Amino acid sequence: MGSFPWLFSKPDPEAQRRLERAVADIDRELAANLELMSMFDQTHQFVVLEMGEFTRHAPTIESGLPAAYGPLADLYSRIADTESAMERRGPANTLRDDDRAVIETWEGDARVAQRGLREALSTPRPSAFQTLFRRLRGVLPSRR
């Protein structure tokens, strides 16, 4: 096998199970956060968004589904700003327009990130040869 053992190795079923568990846990957490946002929309009462599952599974998602990790990391990094926007109040319990925009943007981005996470898990992993060709394509000069 020489210097390319990863080329001939089989996918690790335990790593796949960990990845599936991480996706399921984060997906459930995002669904709960979206439900909390729906409650906020109805009651205008401050809610605390969950982030424990993402914190716990971030390394697994980052290594196993890097395309889904970026939007999730961005989304979770904005939770504090979103919660602050929900907490600020004007006269008669109203929200400022910029706070409403922060809240609505976070909610929309959460839906997109959740969909992206599900799609990333269901997308077939590239074969070892496809991975090798992509790496070579990035290294070797083109003849065009």
Disulfide bonds with the S-S distance in Angstrom:
none
